[in-house]
Amino acid sequence: MSTQEPSSTLFSQVDVTSSARPQSAPSGCDEHSELLREVLSAQDRTNELLEDLVGTMASVQRQRTNELNQWRDANPYLANACRDAAESLSQVQIEFLDRMTEEINETHENLMEGDFMLNDFIDRFGGRLAHLNGVIQVLAQLSSAPNPASTEN
């Protein structure tokens, strides 16, 4: 093992003879051009990455659509039942939203003034609304008719 440290050059040669022409510093235009080239290169790379991302997302979406279509084909009765259930739950959701908005309009001052009232309101309506929306979304996806344009490769 060598105990000698690698030498690093911190100084560059400077020609001080009278016949040498001083090198001019890069002009502002050259600096701008170089910066623009770098920006363009970075933008090109970003575009390539975005194209890859869109391709990946489209591939995943096509796969999901194909799987849903296969499920619908294998379970046509259940797909129709999901459609009917989603429509029924949509009516339940409308009634639920109607009751919720009535309460908001009647107690909006209390909701604004007190954390207890707001927390109570969220406890009573928030979870149910979120779960109801989730169930309706699942039923709608399982029952929706396939889109021929989205299943083409």
Order of alpha helices (4+ residues) and beta strands (2+ residues): alpha-alpha-alpha-alpha-alpha
